[in-house]
Amino acid sequence: MLSVRNANGSLSGTAATQILSVNGSSGIKLNIIHSGWNRWGISTAKVLLKQGDNTVRFSADTNLAEIDSMDVFGLDTAPTILFESPGYTLGLDESRSLPVYTVTGTTYSPVESGVSFSSSNTAVVAIDGDMVKGVGAGSATITATYDGKTATTAVTVAAEPRSMQSIAISGLNNVLTSGQTGQLRVAASYNTYEARDVTAGVGTTYSSSNPDVAKVSVTGHVYDTEPGYTVIQATYGGKEARFNLMITPDPSLLPQILTPIKTPSGVTPRLPAAVEVIYKGVKGTATVNWKLDGMNFSSLGTVLVPAILTLNGEKIPTAVSVEVVLGSGLDEIVNQVKSRIDNSSYPLDKGLGSYSQAAYNALLAQLNHAEELSADANLTEEQLNQAQSALAQAEADLLGSFNGTQNGVFYNAYRDFSDDKTGKYPFGITIEALTKGSTATVQEENGNKFLRLATPATTEPKANLFLPFAGEAKAEADQRIVIEYRARLNAGTGYFNGAMVRNDSGTSNYSVVTAFDKGTILVQKGPTNKVPVQPASLNTWYKIKMVVNWGAKTYTVYIDDVEVATDYNFRHTGGTKLIGQVLGVDKFANASIDFDDFKVMVAGGAKVAPEKLGPINETGVNANDGRITGVNASMEWSADNGSAWSSVTGDTIPNLSPGTYWIRYRETDTHKASPHVELTIVAYK
């Protein structure tokens, strides 16, 4: 049994996973519950370790986790059988055997024949004698039966065939003393999390950028080392890896570094450009050319970092001790914000439904500042808290810069994706649950952009998002909340959330609901009754409008402008307002749904007063050429304190005599006229 002491303090507040691989085998996910940093928990897995040396490897998968220690202890069990690994990952169409062992106490023996296998999902993993084959993306449980005993293992099949992703060099310190030799190791990593030793493999080649400093043999042996710096390169299967190697003189001949150097763990260090030294009995200042490629600063302790010191014109190859101290965690926060920015689409300063470019720039500036602080080994708790708060506030300010007003009409939500970037996640829409490889990205088709949610071929994936409503989405007796969106089903016959509209009394409390299920469109009537109102076909866009009577706690639904549900009772009658809409795919695989043209507003009330209007005064005596700018055709104006109103026909009201004028947005079918803005044209003097 392998027991791993770990902690997960990821900002998402969800479980982390790491890939556990034993002796280079394809890996399996090891779950690490969210506990907070430095609050240690335990993850366990049954592994088969062979006599002698074993290699246990952990690779980052989802979220972030830290490992403190590992314990291995034997299971003194009754006779049983075990798979060689607790789990496997296969490439699509890859076949392999799954070795099984008999275990009695602490003794194990391979089973050579007589084992039968079964798969819980033959559409994912097929059985072919004593081999398994990945035939479809997803996961399956494989059961082995032998001599009346059974064992199970999890097999995950990737969406693509097995392929090599990279190679890596290890086995040797980055710093050697002149005359020392050593053996490099080269491992090839695959998309199945398998790692193979290809050090002496067919096709593996080596070279040294500076053979006068160090040579490397065809098998990766480093020899003939002299003071200086070189880069060892290995190639295999079209992939390359480089290894920085510094050869120093005898340690007694090296400068003594006086400057203490520290860096937080887990970040690329920002090391000083110069250090104080004593060299040949004389104190001085040397400039430093650091050689950081391939260095790892994740573990606490002292790391010898290759560097070339320059002192009085002399270049001295050396190794500088850098103390790696416990990081503050600010680097993780920075990386998560960076990831959100890199993977999100931000419509900026594009009018209705967009966000402020200035607020976005302020977020980037705050992020750069936090990144600089994250590399400070002397960062105080107060500085950390300030940086966290400033970053969070900058993100909140960007979200709060949503432009929801057009021609006096305030939209609690508006998104048509026309100014979004394809392939990105739309900023401003929150992830409720995006699990097991599910995706949510902006797509484009025939010039129209929209949001696509999709789930992979796996067990109970979720792709649910939350569209928040800005302002007060509530209505008086003569007003209605209007919620509109378009949706298109592409694949799947399970349950899709179209608009589960949440009120502010709790995260599970939804006032009004439209959804798709098994080829029909549903409207919820009361607490539990989901009423089928219309068939739903694949690859067809549906325009859905929900008109909410907040006072009566009822709503009417239109599909493609046809009324299909009249005055249905709320599912949940609590709360003081509506706060947002849940949409997406709920717990079924191979599903895809598109959304577009989200609009939410309170109809029946007054419009918002005009802004950014400008009076231009009369330019000559009795010229009567005053003007008001910033207007548009949705406005009207009055020269007699509202007794009579005239429609605006352009972007300017011209030829005005000195006096006071009122301007407002005029009444429409959905909104009353706005309050007026009073402007004065001053006579020429």
Phi and psi in degrees as a GROMACS rama.xvg file:
@    title "Ramachandran Plot"
@    xaxis  label "Phi"
@    yaxis  label "Psi"
@TYPE xy
-101.065  123.866  LEU-2
-117.651  124.246  SER-3
-115.754  122.47  VAL-4
-86.9861  118.442  ARG-5
-145.96  172.748  ASN-6
-146.062  148.531  ALA-7
-134.542  111.211  ASN-8
-118.045  28.0231  GLY-9
-54.8727  141.57  SER-10
-62.1199  -24.898  LEU-11
-67.5102  -19.4255  SER-12
73.877  15.1822  GLY-13
-115.201  171.134  THR-14
-63.5915  149.692  ALA-15
-106.394  157.935  ALA-16
-131.145  144.815  THR-17
-126.655  152.517  GLN-18
-91.1219  119.861  ILE-19
-98.4421  124.064  LEU-20
-129.789  135.866  SER-21
-116.008  124.322  VAL-22
53.7715  40.7505  ASN-23
78.6325  3.38981  GLY-24
-70.7352  164.902  SER-25
-61.6811  147.989  SER-26
-96.4942  171.155  GLY-27
-133.563  154.67  ILE-28
-77.4853  133.478  LYS-29
-108.343  118.059  LEU-30
-81.9201  139.862  ASN-31
-130.502  110.917  ILE-32
-67.1622  155.849  ILE-33
-74.2483  123.937  HIS-34
-130.92  -17.2958  SER-35
94.8566  151.607  GLY-36
-66.9027  142.798  TRP-37
64.1061  17.3228  ASN-38
-113.065  98.1857  ARG-39
-80.6701  141.525  TRP-40
-130.665  -174.591  GLY-41
-128.434  133.462  ILE-42
-117.286  139.155  SER-43
-128.055  155.299  THR-44
-153.86  140.72  ALA-45
-80.0361  122.651  LYS-46
-129.203  151.721  VAL-47
-102.555  109.575  LEU-48
-104.169  135.966  LEU-49
-93.7824  161.809  LYS-50
-62.3799  136.943  GLN-51
99.2024  -152.247  GLY-52
-78.1086  139.245  ASP-53
-130.282  148.491  ASN-54
-113.591  119.41  THR-55
-110  123.676  VAL-56
-123.389  136.017  ARG-57
-115.226  133.502  PHE-58
-124.413  141.047  SER-59
-64.5866  141.18  ALA-60
-126.567  -89.8907  ASP-61
-109.86  141.785  THR-62
57.2064  -168.131  ASN-63
-123.323  142.659  LEU-64
-146.465  156.565  ALA-65
-120.808  145.339  GLU-66
-111.278  130.48  ILE-67
-101.015  -43.3749  ASP-68
-161.179  164.964  SER-69
-132.229  144.968  MET-70
-126.505  140.512  ASP-71
-124.261  127.617  VAL-72
-141.669  146.905  PHE-73
-74.4211  148.541  GLY-74
-102.064  110.025  LEU-75
-84.1556  87.3349  ASP-76
-108.829  163.703  THR-77
-66.159  161.001  ALA-78
-52.0105  128.961  PRO-79
-152.805  -177.621  THR-80
-125.44  150.987  ILE-81
-140.021  147.419  LEU-82
-73.6884  158.771  PHE-83
-64.6267  -30.7622  GLU-84
-133.22  149.183  SER-85
-68.0102  -12.7851  PRO-86
-172.973  163.265  GLY-87
-139.188  155.514  TYR-88
-123.947  129.367  THR-89
-113.401  149.052  LEU-90
-77.6152  159.982  GLY-91
-60.6751  130.58  LEU-92
71.4755  8.67904  ASP-93
-83.6447  139.351  GLU-94
-116.106  147.214  SER-95
-162.02  162.606  ARG-96
-88.513  157.436  SER-97
-120.819  94.6266  LEU-98
-58.9724  138.87  PRO-99
-122.968  142.494  VAL-100
-125.527  145.567  TYR-101
-87.8058  139.168  THR-102
-128.528  125.298  VAL-103
-130.249  114.022  THR-104
63.2245  -119.833  GLY-105
-108.78  13.1577  THR-106
-103.399  134.885  THR-107
-132.047  151.744  TYR-108
-144.444  140.668  SER-109
-69.9423  142.837  PRO-110
-91.0832  117.298  VAL-111
-82.0825  -31.3065  GLU-112
-159.558  168.098  SER-113
92.3559  2.91446  GLY-114
-88.8939  133.739  VAL-115
-109.012  146.211  SER-116
-123.002  150.199  PHE-117
-139.308  154.365  SER-118
-119.134  137.543  SER-119
-74.2822  -15.486  SER-120
-149.958  93.0363  ASN-121
-71.6918  -11.5945  THR-122
-76.8078  -13.8488  ALA-123
-106.493  -51.8818  VAL-124
-125.916  120.296  VAL-125
-100.716  149.66  ALA-126
-101.024  130.573  ILE-127
-132.15  87.5882  ASP-128
66.9142  -121.317  GLY-129
-97.706  18.1727  ASP-130
-116.202  153.451  MET-131
-118.228  151.134  VAL-132
-134.659  132.857  LYS-133
-79.4044  110.107  GLY-134
-109.04  -10.1076  VAL-135
-160  146.704  GLY-136
-63.7623  137.847  ALA-137
143.958  -158.493  GLY-138
-134.001  150.587  SER-139
-148.414  155.111  ALA-140
-100.906  125.966  THR-141
-101.356  128.747  ILE-142
-110.517  127.86  THR-143
-104.336  137.91  ALA-144
-126.029  129.076  THR-145
-154.563  128.177  TYR-146
53.251  40.126  ASP-147
78.7954  3.08755  GLY-148
-113.96  153.78  LYS-149
-129.343  154.865  THR-150
-145.408  152.169  ALA-151
-125.849  154.412  THR-152
-147.997  152.285  THR-153
-93.8394  134.967  ALA-154
-123.327  123.701  VAL-155
-106.792  135.742  THR-156
-110.485  124.762  VAL-157
-71.8851  163.321  ALA-158
-78.243  -9.93485  ALA-159
-128.7  160.612  GLU-160
-61.3037  157.378  PRO-161
-58.8326  131.093  ARG-162
-149.497  150.664  SER-163
-77.7698  133.165  MET-164
-99.5934  -37.0549  GLN-165
-166.714  167.715  SER-166
-124.987  156.826  ILE-167
-140.142  145.799  ALA-168
-103.532  136.474  ILE-169
-148.341  -170.752  SER-170
93.7267  -7.25735  GLY-171
-141.62  141.736  LEU-172
-67.4589  151.207  ASN-173
-73.8897  -10.2778  ASN-174
-127.669  124.86  VAL-175
-125  154.992  LEU-176
-89.908  145.202  THR-177
-47.2489  129.685  SER-178
98.401  -19.95  GLY-179
-73.7085  152.291  GLN-180
-126.502  172.31  THR-181
-172.627  165.346  GLY-182
-111.356  123.7  GLN-183
-80.9403  154.35  LEU-184
-122.669  141.019  ARG-185
-123.839  127.729  VAL-186
-120.661  136.882  ALA-187
-100.064  130.144  ALA-188
-106.628  140.706  SER-189
-117.319  164.552  TYR-190
-70.2429  -5.86562  ASN-191
-93.9877  9.61257  THR-192
70.5795  11.1196  TYR-193
-79.1747  145.32  GLU-194
-126.076  123.313  ALA-195
-113.742  138.193  ARG-196
-78.5635  115.528  ASP-197
-119.543  25.9514  VAL-198
-52.3471  -48.388  THR-199
-111.468  24.7679  ALA-200
-71.4971  157.714  GLY-201
-64.4796  125.191  VAL-202
97.572  -7.3524  GLY-203
-81.5163  126.287  THR-204
-126.07  156.993  THR-205
-132.984  152.04  TYR-206
-152.352  156.64  SER-207
-118.737  131.729  SER-208
-69.6105  -19.42  SER-209
-141.162  84.7044  ASN-210
-62.1664  -19.5844  PRO-211
-69.9287  -21.195  ASP-212
-92.8207  -44.5307  VAL-213
-157.796  140.408  ALA-214
-106.306  158.852  LYS-215
-136.17  134.376  VAL-216
-83.3948  176.026  SER-217
-68.6473  -13.998  VAL-218
-104.823  7.88342  THR-219
88.1402  17.7946  GLY-220
-89.8273  126.421  HIS-221
-94.3107  130.505  VAL-222
-151.267  179.276  TYR-223
49.9443  56.3524  ASP-224
-90.6925  133.825  THR-225
-132.819  155.333  GLU-226
-53.5698  134.915  PRO-227
148.163  -167.657  GLY-228
-130.07  137.52  TYR-229
-146.203  162.396  THR-230
-117.354  121.452  VAL-231
-90.0178  129.975  ILE-232
-117.632  134.782  GLN-233
-117.831  143.281  ALA-234
-129.758  144.569  THR-235
-161.443  129.004  TYR-236
57.0141  33.3483  GLY-237
83.0358  -0.696408  GLY-238
-103.797  152.599  LYS-239
-125.913  149.91  GLU-240
-140.286  144.351  ALA-241
-122.324  149.478  ARG-242
-136.794  116.899  PHE-243
-75.3272  130.98  ASN-244
-132.316  120.658  LEU-245
-108.384  125.877  MET-246
-105.519  119.521  ILE-247
-103.437  156.452  THR-248
-66.4144  -178.806  PRO-249
-53.4279  132.782  ASP-250
-51.9247  -29.6726  PRO-251
-68.3909  -15.8427  SER-252
-97.8285  -2.33159  LEU-253
-85.7197  154.279  LEU-254
-64.1496  149.553  PRO-255
-90.6147  121.412  GLN-256
-83.0586  122.372  ILE-257
-94.1552  -26.5973  LEU-258
-76.6368  118.786  THR-259
-71.1904  134.312  PRO-260
-124.9  125.262  ILE-261
-128.887  153.466  LYS-262
-147.018  145.475  THR-263
-69.3656  151.704  PRO-264
-70.3189  149.169  SER-265
81.83  1.17357  GLY-266
-122.268  155.566  VAL-267
-70.9907  117.748  THR-268
-70.9158  150.252  PRO-269
-106.391  96.2486  ARG-270
-95.2048  154.047  LEU-271
-66.8912  148.296  PRO-272
-79.536  -13.2464  ALA-273
-147.093  149.842  ALA-274
-136.036  153.269  VAL-275
-83.0725  134.725  GLU-276
-137.103  162.172  VAL-277
-118.131  120.946  ILE-278
-133.717  121.856  TYR-279
56.3913  38.6179  LYS-280
80.954  2.88043  GLY-281
-117.572  133.011  VAL-282
-82.7094  138.29  LYS-283
-161.736  -176.437  GLY-284
-116.682  125.681  THR-285
-112.943  138.73  ALA-286
-79.5051  154.602  THR-287
-125.743  129.658  VAL-288
-107.979  100.019  ASN-289
-77.8974  143.778  TRP-290
-115.031  87.9906  LYS-291
-94.4861  -14.4271  LEU-292
-57.1447  129.307  ASP-293
84.3558  -3.70019  GLY-294
-81.3931  148.23  MET-295
-121.023  123.861  ASN-296
-116.608  32.124  PHE-297
-85.8538  -28.7985  SER-298
-98.3781  143.846  SER-299
-71.2182  148.797  LEU-300
130.323  -159.707  GLY-301
-105.683  130.555  THR-302
-115.497  131.368  VAL-303
-86.5535  116.606  LEU-304
-105.38  124.537  VAL-305
-62.2782  140.31  PRO-306
-157.821  156.418  ALA-307
-116.458  117.52  ILE-308
-89.1915  141.543  LEU-309
-118.45  120.148  THR-310
-138.883  118.481  LEU-311
53.1199  39.8183  ASN-312
83.7465  -10.3379  GLY-313
-92.408  132.371  GLU-314
-97.5193  124.855  LYS-315
-122.737  111.46  ILE-316
-70.817  132.304  PRO-317
-153.18  -179.415  THR-318
-129.048  130.012  ALA-319
-107.939  131.366  VAL-320
-76.7164  123.766  SER-321
-119.225  123.014  VAL-322
-84.3349  121.711  GLU-323
-94.578  115.198  VAL-324
-106.8  167.235  VAL-325
-61.5909  125.835  LEU-326
-73.5645  161.676  GLY-327
-82.7378  -15.6272  SER-328
91.3765  -6.04505  GLY-329
-64.9341  -30.8637  LEU-330
-61.8359  -37.9725  ASP-331
-65.1135  -42.1931  GLU-332
-61.3153  -45.1746  ILE-333
-60.4564  -45.2862  VAL-334
-64.5669  -37.0269  ASN-335
-68.8009  -40.6237  GLN-336
-65.5871  -41.9233  VAL-337
-58.5525  -44.4062  LYS-338
-61.8537  -42.0517  SER-339
-62.3647  -42.2587  ARG-340
-66.4215  -44.7859  ILE-341
-64.5914  -32.7045  ASP-342
-100.953  3.6443  ASN-343
-111.81  156.028  SER-344
-105.636  131.692  SER-345
-122.314  101.971  TYR-346
-72.3301  114.448  PRO-347
-116.849  131.172  LEU-348
49.0441  42.8495  ASP-349
-111.188  16.605  LYS-350
90.437  -147.348  GLY-351
-56.1011  130.775  LEU-352
84.9269  3.3722  GLY-353
-106.155  178.795  SER-354
-123.903  166.796  TYR-355
-78.5969  127.758  SER-356
-62.5131  -38.4186  GLN-357
-63.7277  -40.5315  ALA-358
-66.9228  -36.0327  ALA-359
-65.4229  -44.5771  TYR-360
-61.637  -37.9694  ASN-361
-65.166  -36.844  ALA-362
-64.1599  -44.3591  LEU-363
-61.9178  -40.6759  LEU-364
-63.7923  -42.0211  ALA-365
-67.0222  -35.2753  GLN-366
-66.1998  -42.611  LEU-367
-61.9875  -40.0825  ASN-368
-64.5958  -42.995  HIS-369
-65.3654  -36.4734  ALA-370
-64.8703  -39.2191  GLU-371
-63.1096  -43.0521  GLU-372
-65.58  -32.7727  LEU-373
-63.4624  -22.3541  SER-374
-92.4725  5.9556  ALA-375
-89.9231  111.689  ASP-376
-67.1753  -16.8472  ALA-377
-104.479  20.4786  ASN-378
-60.8695  129.011  LEU-379
-86.6118  162.999  THR-380
-62.9337  -36.1377  GLU-381
-64.7364  -43.2072  GLU-382
-63.7343  -40.1158  GLN-383
-60.8809  -48.3197  LEU-384
-63.0548  -39.5051  ASN-385
-64.2571  -42.3253  GLN-386
-65.5636  -42.1055  ALA-387
-61.1388  -46.9065  GLN-388
-64.0195  -41.0931  SER-389
-65.908  -39.324  ALA-390
-65.3924  -46.4237  LEU-391
-61.5876  -39.8941  ALA-392
-67.8075  -38.4172  GLN-393
-64.8633  -38.8869  ALA-394
-66.8979  -41.5876  GLU-395
-64.4838  -38.942  ALA-396
-63.8754  -39.0524  ASP-397
-64.7748  -44.7817  LEU-398
-62.2999  -38.5228  LEU-399
-74.0958  -9.10829  GLY-400
-85.796  8.34643  SER-401
-51.191  128.113  PHE-402
-92.6497  102.426  ASN-403
-108.266  13.1379  GLY-404
-119.367  132.392  THR-405
-143.575  125.467  GLN-406
51.4917  39.3982  ASN-407
84.6061  -8.73372  GLY-408
-94.4985  125.47  VAL-409
-95.2381  126.222  PHE-410
-102.736  125.742  TYR-411
-68.9997  -25.3648  ASN-412
-152.28  143.517  ALA-413
-157.894  124.244  TYR-414
-156.91  118.485  ARG-415
-115.652  0.138166  ASP-416
66.6919  5.91288  PHE-417
-64.6222  -27.4199  SER-418
-106.893  14.7122  ASP-419
-88.8785  161.612  ASP-420
-95.1853  131.541  LYS-421
-65.4764  147.501  THR-422
84.0468  -5.08395  GLY-423
-106.649  163.181  LYS-424
-87.492  134.095  TYR-425
-75.6401  116.186  PRO-426
-59.0127  144.95  PHE-427
98.5593  -13.822  GLY-428
-108.43  125.626  ILE-429
-88.3989  145.074  THR-430
-82.3473  119.066  ILE-431
-84.388  -50.8869  GLU-432
-158.218  115.139  ALA-433
-129.782  88.8459  LEU-434
-116.312  156.73  THR-435
56.13  39.2821  LYS-436
86.5127  9.83974  GLY-437
-67.2123  154.858  SER-438
-130.958  155.538  THR-439
-143.465  107.352  ALA-440
-140.783  156.137  THR-441
-79.34  131.487  VAL-442
-122.729  165.295  GLN-443
-133.812  139.554  GLU-444
-148.51  120.441  GLU-445
52.8865  40.3132  ASN-446
83.5512  -5.29163  GLY-447
-104.633  132.577  ASN-448
-101.319  145.853  LYS-449
-155.44  172.639  PHE-450
-101.576  129.174  LEU-451
-116.949  129.546  ARG-452
-112.133  133.791  LEU-453
-143.66  146.814  ALA-454
-116.63  149.235  THR-455
-86.1611  -178.321  PRO-456
-84.5553  81.5395  ALA-457
-151.426  177.714  THR-458
-80.6048  123.036  THR-459
47.0747  53.5511  GLU-460
-75.4595  157.199  PRO-461
-125.982  144.149  LYS-462
-140.321  74.4212  ALA-463
-114.714  131.768  ASN-464
-119.241  167.544  LEU-465
-131.139  118.274  PHE-466
-93.3203  107.278  LEU-467
-74.9112  148.991  PRO-468
-99.5638  128.823  PHE-469
-84.5341  157.447  ALA-470
68.3237  -154.111  GLY-471
-107.169  96.9253  GLU-472
-86.4065  73.8448  ALA-473
-144.997  162.214  LYS-474
-137.813  146.249  ALA-475
-79.5042  179.14  GLU-476
-58.4516  -36.905  ALA-477
-95.2846  14.5943  ASP-478
-119.265  162.162  GLN-479
-137.555  143.826  ARG-480
-90.3824  123.952  ILE-481
-111.099  121.763  VAL-482
-117.538  120.28  ILE-483
-127.175  147.279  GLU-484
-163.19  163.12  TYR-485
-116.134  146.132  ARG-486
-142.878  150.069  ALA-487
-142.372  125.829  ARG-488
-85.8231  131.133  LEU-489
-106.86  -36.4791  ASN-490
-158.074  147.37  ALA-491
101.568  149.536  GLY-492
-125.051  15.0693  THR-493
-85.7255  -156.038  GLY-494
-92.9052  125.978  TYR-495
-114.836  133.381  PHE-496
-82.8679  117.457  ASN-497
-88.064  -61.3712  GLY-498
-146.709  94.9191  ALA-499
-95.1328  101.387  MET-500
-93.0275  115.008  VAL-501
-87.7998  140.252  ARG-502
-99.0259  176.725  ASN-503
-88.9625  17.5614  ASP-504
-96.0931  -3.50587  SER-505
160.791  152.004  GLY-506
-68.3773  -17.167  THR-507
-101.029  8.47141  SER-508
-105.185  109.696  ASN-509
-114.073  127.331  TYR-510
-78.9485  -49.6063  SER-511
-131.874  147.53  VAL-512
-143.622  129.598  VAL-513
-124.28  144.063  THR-514
-154.865  174.076  ALA-515
-124.437  138.997  PHE-516
-157.256  122.625  ASP-517
51.2364  46.9687  LYS-518
79.6543  16.101  GLY-519
-132.487  158.017  THR-520
-99.589  129.915  ILE-521
-110.388  146.518  LEU-522
-126.966  128.307  VAL-523
-80.8855  135.106  GLN-524
-121.048  105.708  LYS-525
78.0683  -168.519  GLY-526
-64.7642  -32.5244  PRO-527
-132.577  -13.6396  THR-528
-90.0132  110.527  ASN-529
-98.2259  112.911  LYS-530
-97.7472  122.106  VAL-531
-68.9841  125.99  PRO-532
-115.159  -17.3132  VAL-533
-169.173  142.264  GLN-534
-63.4996  153.711  PRO-535
-127.092  124.302  ALA-536
-99.1027  152.725  SER-537
-68.6802  152.016  LEU-538
61.8206  30.1978  ASN-539
-128.285  127.165  THR-540
-78.3842  136.159  TRP-541
-121.557  131.505  TYR-542
-96.0072  119.777  LYS-543
-118.519  130.523  ILE-544
-128.036  130.163  LYS-545
-116.658  119.732  MET-546
-106.843  114.42  VAL-547
-104.2  124.663  VAL-548
-96.2075  97.2995  ASN-549
-64.7812  -40.8859  TRP-550
-65.5573  -41.7276  GLY-551
-83.8528  -10.7892  ALA-552
58.5427  45.3834  LYS-553
-134.255  164.747  THR-554
-151.319  152.837  TYR-555
-119.19  140.138  THR-556
-119.594  136.695  VAL-557
-119.53  137.097  TYR-558
-119.699  120.281  ILE-559
51.4693  43.6039  ASP-560
69.1581  11.5662  ASP-561
-107.433  128.19  VAL-562
-70.7721  124.618  GLU-563
-120.438  -14.4275  VAL-564
-148.404  127.774  ALA-565
-119.217  123.671  THR-566
50.3988  47.803  ASP-567
-72.8209  141.858  TYR-568
-70.0735  151  ASN-569
-59.204  150.196  PHE-570
-69.7118  -43.7338  ARG-571
-134.229  127.441  HIS-572
-96.9783  3.635  THR-573
-81.4887  -177.765  GLY-574
87.9819  166.304  GLY-575
-109.349  -11.4318  THR-576
-166.311  167.329  LYS-577
-91.1952  140.657  LEU-578
-119.939  -10.496  ILE-579
166.568  175.191  GLY-580
-125.74  123.51  GLN-581
-88.4221  135.034  VAL-582
-142.701  149.996  LEU-583
141.302  -154.151  GLY-584
-115.198  132.981  VAL-585
-116.189  99.4371  ASP-586
64.2875  37.3491  LYS-587
-145.464  151.035  PHE-588
-87.7613  163.072  ALA-589
54.3151  39.9216  ASN-590
-108.966  152.097  ALA-591
-151.048  132.434  SER-592
-142.543  142.623  ILE-593
-111.109  146.925  ASP-594
-130.791  150.67  PHE-595
-158.902  162.332  ASP-596
54.1004  54.9567  ASP-597
-73.9322  130.206  PHE-598
-143.397  129.004  LYS-599
-135.044  128.444  VAL-600
-153.24  161.939  MET-601
-99.5519  112.794  VAL-602
-93.8699  148.802  ALA-603
104.441  -15.7878  GLY-604
-92.8686  -172.875  GLY-605
-83.8207  150.75  ALA-606
-71.417  168.531  LYS-607
-82.2358  140.985  VAL-608
-61.7823  147.216  ALA-609
-62.007  152.415  PRO-610
-129.677  162.414  GLU-611
61.8064  36.0467  LYS-612
-89.3618  147.946  LEU-613
-132.391  123.435  GLY-614
-84.1835  138.298  PRO-615
-117.93  119.6  ILE-616
-72.6297  165.67  ASN-617
-59.441  139.472  GLU-618
-100.813  -6.58834  THR-619
-156.271  164.217  GLY-620
-61.5077  124.15  VAL-621
56.6427  26.2117  ASN-622
-74.2607  -27.6812  ALA-623
49.5846  42.6647  ASN-624
-115.681  24.8065  ASP-625
-64.2075  157.262  GLY-626
-142.182  156.775  ARG-627
-124.546  122.767  ILE-628
-106.252  167.596  THR-629
86.8637  8.0079  GLY-630
-90.9593  171.038  VAL-631
-149.423  179.858  ASN-632
-72.1974  -6.35307  ALA-633
-88.6067  2.81226  SER-634
-107.544  168.115  MET-635
-140.499  160.858  GLU-636
-138.301  156.098  TRP-637
-136.157  138.775  SER-638
-104.136  1.36019  ALA-639
-130.453  42.9555  ASP-640
58.2401  35.1617  ASN-641
91.8621  3.876  GLY-642
-68.8901  -39.2586  SER-643
-134.486  143.006  ALA-644
-123.295  141.478  TRP-645
-120.35  141.398  SER-646
-74.2795  142.604  SER-647
-80.3889  136.918  VAL-648
-112.702  -6.94671  THR-649
-149.094  -152.781  GLY-650
-98.299  5.89813  ASP-651
-145.034  141.309  THR-652
-99.9774  108.541  ILE-653
-96.9648  174.83  PRO-654
55.2587  48.7205  ASN-655
-98.7293  137.214  LEU-656
-82.4937  160.243  SER-657
-56.0381  139.638  PRO-658
156.29  -172.575  GLY-659
-105.726  136.738  THR-660
-129.419  144.898  TYR-661
-108.587  137.872  TRP-662
-130.895  136.951  ILE-663
-150.088  165.337  ARG-664
-78.9339  134.646  TYR-665
-80.5083  162.539  ARG-666
-67.194  144.95  GLU-667
-129.077  -175.545  THR-668
-64.1345  -27.0685  ASP-669
-104.842  -17.4452  THR-670
-141.331  148.618  HIS-671
-76.3553  165.217  LYS-672
-62.5796  150.709  ALA-673
-78.4094  164.9  SER-674
-58.208  153.312  PRO-675
-90.2143  158.28  HIS-676
-109.153  133.056  VAL-677
-101.456  125.337  GLU-678
-128.288  150.541  LEU-679
-121.879  130.896  THR-680
-96.6442  120.578  ILE-681
-90.9892  137.057  VAL-682
-67.3219  148.887  ALA-683
-68.3039  138.487  TYR-684
